């Protein structure tokens, strides 16, 4: 955790002198193929929020390359901006994948 003397001067959540974490400011790379992973899921909790990243390149199997990033809920700036956000592209407004019909 990063210590910050500025607190929440920017109008953000007061986290007692610790700098909030914004998951969107992180890049996650796969340890298997080396490509950047995509944020595909979110699970909120009372103390920790968990973000799930996966490769979307057709090379890696999600079970082998999935990355979970845990962020303390009190420092999670991204989840606090939109408490109803559930994660993934579809919820974010991206077009649905073709159904194959």
N, CA and C atoms as an extended XYZ file, in Angstrom:
303
Properties=species:S:1:pos:R:3:atomname:S:1:resname:S:1:resid:I:1 pbc="F F F"
N         0.834       -1.165        0.000 N   UNK     1
C         0.000        0.000        0.000 CA  UNK     1
C         0.885        1.237        0.000 C   UNK     1
N         0.410        2.269       -0.613 N   UNK     2
C         1.176        3.498       -0.740 CA  UNK     2
C         0.690        4.506        0.278 C   UNK     2
N         1.620        5.082        1.032 N   UNK     3
C         1.265        6.106        2.003 CA  UNK     3
C         1.178        7.448        1.294 C   UNK     3
N         0.121        8.190        1.588 N   UNK     4
C        -0.071        9.483        0.948 CA  UNK     4
C        -0.501       10.488        2.002 C   UNK     4
N         0.188       11.609        2.045 N   UNK     5
C        -0.172       12.631        3.027 CA  UNK     5
C        -1.341       13.479        2.559 C   UNK     5
N        -1.732       13.326        1.287 N   UNK     6
C        -2.796       14.175        0.757 CA  UNK     6
C        -4.190       13.676        1.094 C   UNK     6
N        -4.341       12.445        1.566 N   UNK     7
C        -5.670       11.937        1.915 CA  UNK     7
C        -6.598       11.931        0.738 C   UNK     7
N        -7.744       12.620        0.864 N   UNK     8
C        -8.741       12.621       -0.202 CA  UNK     8
C        -9.022       14.033       -0.702 C   UNK     8
N        -7.973       14.829       -0.918 N   UNK     9
C        -8.139       16.206       -1.368 CA  UNK     9
C        -8.839       16.302       -2.714 C   UNK     9
N        -8.814       15.245       -3.517 N   UNK    10
C        -9.424       15.271       -4.847 CA  UNK    10
C       -10.911       14.944       -4.812 C   UNK    10
N       -11.509       14.858       -3.637 N   UNK    11
C       -12.926       14.558       -3.529 CA  UNK    11
C       -13.222       13.076       -3.487 C   UNK    11
N       -12.180       12.250       -3.477 N   UNK    12
C       -12.362       10.802       -3.440 CA  UNK    12
C       -12.680       10.314       -2.038 C   UNK    12
N       -12.681        9.013       -1.879 N   UNK    13
C       -12.976        8.387       -0.599 CA  UNK    13
C       -11.789        8.562        0.335 C   UNK    13
N       -12.042        8.946        1.588 N   UNK    14
C       -10.972        9.087        2.566 CA  UNK    14
C       -10.560        7.702        3.035 C   UNK    14
N        -9.305        7.349        2.786 N   UNK    15
C        -8.812        6.026        3.157 CA  UNK    15
C        -7.694        6.123        4.182 C   UNK    15
N        -7.755        7.174        4.992 N   UNK    16
C        -6.819        7.304        6.096 CA  UNK    16
C        -5.370        7.487        5.690 C   UNK    16
N        -5.101        8.269        4.665 N   UNK    17
C        -3.738        8.537        4.260 CA  UNK    17
C        -3.160        7.552        3.265 C   UNK    17
N        -3.891        6.503        2.900 N   UNK    18
C        -3.429        5.537        1.900 CA  UNK    18
C        -3.973        5.921        0.531 C   UNK    18
N        -3.199        5.691       -0.492 N   UNK    19
C        -3.613        6.030       -1.846 CA  UNK    19
C        -4.581        4.991       -2.377 C   UNK    19
N        -5.742        5.412       -2.887 N   UNK    20
C        -6.697        4.468       -3.470 CA  UNK    20
C        -6.090        3.759       -4.681 C   UNK    20
N        -6.595        2.566       -4.957 N   UNK    21
C        -6.145        1.763       -6.085 CA  UNK    21
C        -7.236        1.793       -7.149 C   UNK    21
N        -6.869        2.140       -8.375 N   UNK    22
C        -7.805        2.090       -9.486 CA  UNK    22
C        -7.353        0.977      -10.417 C   UNK    22
N        -8.100       -0.096      -10.463 N   UNK    23
C        -7.735       -1.290      -11.225 CA  UNK    23
C        -7.537       -0.979      -12.708 C   UNK    23
N        -8.184        0.063      -13.203 N   UNK    24
C        -8.056        0.430      -14.618 CA  UNK    24
C        -6.687        1.024      -14.940 C   UNK    24
N        -5.916        1.350      -13.924 N   UNK    25
C        -4.566        1.871      -14.129 CA  UNK    25
C        -3.514        0.768      -14.157 C   UNK    25
N        -3.935       -0.485      -14.101 N   UNK    26
C        -3.010       -1.620      -14.119 CA  UNK    26
C        -3.082       -2.350      -15.450 C   UNK    26
N        -1.962       -2.878      -15.868 N   UNK    27
C        -1.915       -3.766      -17.036 CA  UNK    27
C        -1.517       -5.144      -16.532 C   UNK    27
N        -2.258       -6.159      -16.948 N   UNK    28
C        -2.011       -7.529      -16.510 CA  UNK    28
C        -1.558       -8.341      -17.718 C   UNK    28
N        -0.388       -8.954      -17.617 N   UNK    29
C         0.139       -9.779      -18.703 CA  UNK    29
C         0.093      -11.243      -18.294 C   UNK    29
N        -0.173      -12.086      -19.272 N   UNK    30
C        -0.233      -13.530      -19.062 CA  UNK    30
C         1.179      -14.087      -18.882 C   UNK    30
N         1.351      -14.932      -17.905 N   UNK    31
C         2.636      -15.582      -17.685 CA  UNK    31
C         2.889      -16.715      -18.653 C   UNK    31
N         1.852      -17.134      -19.367 N   UNK    32
C         1.977      -18.241      -20.320 CA  UNK    32
C         2.343      -17.738      -21.715 C   UNK    32
N         1.566      -16.792      -22.255 N   UNK    33
C         1.784      -16.328      -23.635 CA  UNK    33
C         2.418      -14.944      -23.721 C   UNK    33
N         2.404      -14.185      -22.626 N   UNK    34
C         3.006      -12.857      -22.618 CA  UNK    34
C         2.110      -11.742      -23.120 C   UNK    34
N         0.895      -12.068      -23.577 N   UNK    35
C        -0.045      -11.048      -24.065 CA  UNK    35
C        -0.758      -10.389      -22.886 C   UNK    35
N        -1.283       -9.193      -23.131 N   UNK    36
C        -2.078       -8.521      -22.105 CA  UNK    36
C        -3.416       -9.233      -21.950 C   UNK    36
N        -3.884       -9.300      -20.727 N   UNK    37
C        -5.165       -9.945      -20.452 CA  UNK    37
C        -6.277       -8.910      -20.363 C   UNK    37
N        -7.513       -9.388      -20.504 N   UNK    38
C        -8.701       -8.544      -20.489 CA  UNK    38
C        -9.461       -8.752      -19.189 C   UNK    38
N        -9.942       -7.670      -18.622 N   UNK    39
C       -10.782       -7.742      -17.432 CA  UNK    39
C       -12.114       -8.353      -17.833 C   UNK    39
N       -12.435       -9.528      -17.274 N   UNK    40
C       -13.653      -10.238      -17.666 CA  UNK    40
C       -14.624      -10.474      -16.520 C   UNK    40
N       -14.218      -10.188      -15.291 N   UNK    41
C       -15.138      -10.452      -14.197 CA  UNK    41
C       -14.773       -9.692      -12.933 C   UNK    41
N       -15.754       -9.568      -12.076 N   UNK    42
C       -15.602       -8.844      -10.821 CA  UNK    42
C       -16.468       -9.497       -9.763 C   UNK    42
N       -15.946       -9.586       -8.561 N   UNK    43
C       -16.709      -10.083       -7.428 CA  UNK    43
C       -16.415       -9.162       -6.244 C   UNK    43
N       -17.450       -8.492       -5.758 N   UNK    44
C       -17.275       -7.566       -4.644 CA  UNK    44
C       -17.463       -8.263       -3.315 C   UNK    44
N       -16.707       -7.836       -2.347 N   UNK    45
C       -16.821       -8.414       -1.011 CA  UNK    45
C       -16.766       -7.327        0.037 C   UNK    45
N       -17.028       -7.693        1.270 N   UNK    46
C       -17.026       -6.730        2.360 CA  UNK    46
C       -15.629       -6.166        2.608 C   UNK    46
N       -14.604       -7.017        2.518 N   UNK    47
C       -13.250       -6.567        2.792 CA  UNK    47
C       -12.354       -6.545        1.561 C   UNK    47
N       -12.615       -7.440        0.587 N   UNK    48
C       -11.783       -7.539       -0.616 CA  UNK    48
C       -12.664       -7.622       -1.852 C   UNK    48
N       -12.239       -6.963       -2.932 N   UNK    49
C       -12.857       -7.118       -4.241 CA  UNK    49
C       -11.894       -7.929       -5.104 C   UNK    49
N       -12.449       -8.801       -5.941 N   UNK    50
C       -11.616       -9.660       -6.781 CA  UNK    50
C       -11.946       -9.378       -8.248 C   UNK    50
N       -10.909       -9.057       -9.018 N   UNK    51
C       -11.035       -8.824      -10.458 CA  UNK    51
C       -10.434      -10.020      -11.182 C   UNK    51
N       -11.126      -10.517      -12.213 N   UNK    52
C       -10.657      -11.683      -12.973 CA  UNK    52
C       -10.246      -11.248      -14.373 C   UNK    52
N        -9.041      -11.608      -14.755 N   UNK    53
C        -8.499      -11.319      -16.081 CA  UNK    53
C        -8.247      -12.630      -16.805 C   UNK    53
N        -8.464      -12.612      -18.135 N   UNK    54
C        -8.207      -13.797      -18.956 CA  UNK    54
C        -7.653      -13.370      -20.306 C   UNK    54
N        -6.930      -14.289      -20.947 N   UNK    55
C        -6.461      -14.078      -22.313 CA  UNK    55
C        -7.640      -14.295      -23.254 C   UNK    55
N        -7.670      -13.508      -24.310 N   UNK    56
C        -8.718      -13.658      -25.319 CA  UNK    56
C        -8.099      -13.878      -26.695 C   UNK    56
N        -6.942      -14.527      -26.721 N   UNK    57
C        -6.229      -14.708      -27.971 CA  UNK    57
C        -6.433      -16.076      -28.607 C   UNK    57
N        -7.190      -16.950      -27.964 N   UNK    58
C        -7.435      -18.278      -28.513 CA  UNK    58
C        -6.278      -19.240      -28.307 C   UNK    58
N        -5.202      -18.792      -27.697 N   UNK    59
C        -4.037      -19.642      -27.456 CA  UNK    59
C        -4.098      -20.249      -26.059 C   UNK    59
N        -4.400      -19.415      -25.079 N   UNK    60
C        -4.388      -19.853      -23.678 CA  UNK    60
C        -5.754      -20.378      -23.248 C   UNK    60
N        -5.727      -21.407      -22.433 N   UNK    61
C        -6.951      -21.901      -21.811 CA  UNK    61
C        -7.181      -21.080      -20.546 C   UNK    61
N        -8.403      -20.558      -20.359 N   UNK    62
C        -8.664      -19.720      -19.180 CA  UNK    62
C        -8.292      -20.397      -17.858 C   UNK    62
N        -8.463      -21.695      -17.766 N   UNK    63
C        -8.154      -22.400      -16.523 CA  UNK    63
C        -6.657      -22.360      -16.207 C   UNK    63
N        -5.829      -22.239      -17.239 N   UNK    64
C        -4.379      -22.209      -17.044 CA  UNK    64
C        -3.832      -20.803      -16.895 C   UNK    64
N        -4.482      -19.829      -17.481 N   UNK    65
C        -3.888      -18.499      -17.543 CA  UNK    65
C        -4.673      -17.422      -16.799 C   UNK    65
N        -5.768      -17.783      -16.179 N   UNK    66
C        -6.602      -16.801      -15.467 CA  UNK    66
C        -5.805      -16.136      -14.353 C   UNK    66
N        -5.988      -14.827      -14.229 N   UNK    67
C        -5.325      -14.057      -13.180 CA  UNK    67
C        -6.381      -13.419      -12.297 C   UNK    67
N        -6.236      -13.568      -10.990 N   UNK    68
C        -7.125      -12.934      -10.029 CA  UNK    68
C        -6.354      -11.840       -9.309 C   UNK    68
N        -6.925      -10.643       -9.268 N   UNK    69
C        -6.310       -9.520       -8.571 CA  UNK    69
C        -7.235       -9.125       -7.437 C   UNK    69
N        -6.728       -9.195       -6.209 N   UNK    70
C        -7.518       -8.828       -5.041 CA  UNK    70
C        -7.131       -7.421       -4.586 C   UNK    70
N        -8.159       -6.602       -4.338 N   UNK    71
C        -7.959       -5.217       -3.925 CA  UNK    71
C        -8.773       -4.987       -2.656 C   UNK    71
N        -8.184       -4.403       -1.617 N   UNK    72
C        -8.974       -4.088       -0.421 CA  UNK    72
C       -10.154       -3.178       -0.794 C   UNK    72
N       -11.344       -3.542       -0.372 N   UNK    73
C       -12.548       -2.774       -0.718 CA  UNK    73
C       -12.430       -1.311       -0.321 C   UNK    73
N       -11.798       -1.047        0.801 N   UNK    74
C       -11.692        0.337        1.272 CA  UNK    74
C       -10.787        1.190        0.385 C   UNK    74
N        -9.911        0.561       -0.401 N   UNK    75
C        -8.998        1.291       -1.277 CA  UNK    75
C        -9.398        1.198       -2.749 C   UNK    75
N       -10.458        0.457       -3.059 N   UNK    76
C       -10.832        0.182       -4.446 CA  UNK    76
C       -11.626        1.334       -5.048 C   UNK    76
N       -10.917        2.267       -5.642 N   UNK    77
C       -11.540        3.451       -6.227 CA  UNK    77
C       -12.474        3.097       -7.381 C   UNK    77
N       -12.090        2.139       -8.205 N   UNK    78
C       -12.892        1.784       -9.376 CA  UNK    78
C       -14.255        1.213       -8.973 C   UNK    78
N       -14.284        0.303       -8.029 N   UNK    79
C       -15.549       -0.293       -7.590 CA  UNK    79
C       -16.419        0.721       -6.851 C   UNK    79
N       -15.812        1.664       -6.167 N   UNK    80
C       -16.581        2.664       -5.430 CA  UNK    80
C       -17.234        3.679       -6.347 C   UNK    80
N       -16.681        3.872       -7.550 N   UNK    81
C       -17.282        4.809       -8.511 CA  UNK    81
C       -18.631        4.309       -9.005 C   UNK    81
N       -18.746        2.994       -9.194 N   UNK    82
C       -19.995        2.412       -9.698 CA  UNK    82
C       -20.269        1.111       -8.950 C   UNK    82
N       -20.932        1.188       -7.798 N   UNK    83
C       -21.172       -0.002       -6.974 CA  UNK    83
C       -22.022       -1.079       -7.651 C   UNK    83
N       -22.749       -0.724       -8.720 N   UNK    84
C       -23.583       -1.722       -9.395 CA  UNK    84
C       -22.848       -2.436      -10.517 C   UNK    84
N       -21.605       -2.028      -10.818 N   UNK    85
C       -20.828       -2.643      -11.896 CA  UNK    85
C       -20.508       -4.085      -11.536 C   UNK    85
N       -20.746       -4.991      -12.464 N   UNK    86
C       -20.522       -6.413      -12.212 CA  UNK    86
C       -19.303       -6.951      -12.946 C   UNK    86
N       -18.739       -6.173      -13.840 N   UNK    87
C       -17.538       -6.601      -14.546 CA  UNK    87
C       -17.844       -7.180      -15.909 C   UNK    87
N       -16.811       -7.270      -16.717 N   UNK    88
C       -16.939       -7.864      -18.037 CA  UNK    88
C       -17.387       -6.883      -19.102 C   UNK    88
N       -17.117       -7.218      -20.354 N   UNK    89
C       -17.428       -6.336      -21.473 CA  UNK    89
C       -18.914       -6.112      -21.664 C   UNK    89
N       -19.715       -7.142      -21.548 N   UNK    90
C       -21.152       -6.988      -21.814 CA  UNK    90
C       -21.798       -5.994      -20.872 C   UNK    90
N       -21.434       -6.049      -19.608 N   UNK    91
C       -22.017       -5.115      -18.651 CA  UNK    91
C       -21.525       -3.695      -18.916 C   UNK    91
N       -20.336       -3.572      -19.462 N   UNK    92
C       -19.763       -2.256      -19.740 CA  UNK    92
C       -20.343       -1.624      -20.993 C   UNK    92
N       -21.209       -2.336      -21.722 N   UNK    93
C       -21.880       -1.756      -22.870 CA  UNK    93
C       -21.348       -2.214      -24.210 C   UNK    93
N       -20.424       -3.151      -24.233 N   UNK    94
C       -19.915       -3.666      -25.511 CA  UNK    94
C       -20.985       -4.498      -26.186 C   UNK    94
N       -20.876       -4.620      -27.481 N   UNK    95
C       -21.858       -5.410      -28.232 CA  UNK    95
C       -21.772       -6.880      -27.822 C   UNK    95
N       -22.925       -7.529      -27.826 N   UNK    96
C       -22.977       -8.955      -27.518 CA  UNK    96
C       -22.334       -9.750      -28.648 C   UNK    96
N       -21.762      -10.895      -28.282 N   UNK    97
C       -21.158      -11.755      -29.286 CA  UNK    97
C       -22.241      -12.405      -30.117 C   UNK    97
N       -21.969      -12.687      -31.403 N   UNK    98
C       -22.972      -13.347      -32.241 CA  UNK    98
C       -23.381      -14.695      -31.665 C   UNK    98
N       -24.671      -14.993      -31.797 N   UNK    99
C       -25.177      -16.253      -31.226 CA  UNK    99
C       -24.991      -17.425      -32.155 C   UNK    99
N       -24.640      -17.195      -33.406 N   UNK   100
C       -24.417      -18.286      -34.341 CA  UNK   100
C       -25.671      -18.754      -35.017 C   UNK   100
N       -26.785      -18.034      -34.846 N   UNK   101
C       -28.044      -18.425      -35.485 CA  UNK   101
C       -28.054      -18.087      -36.946 C   UNK   101
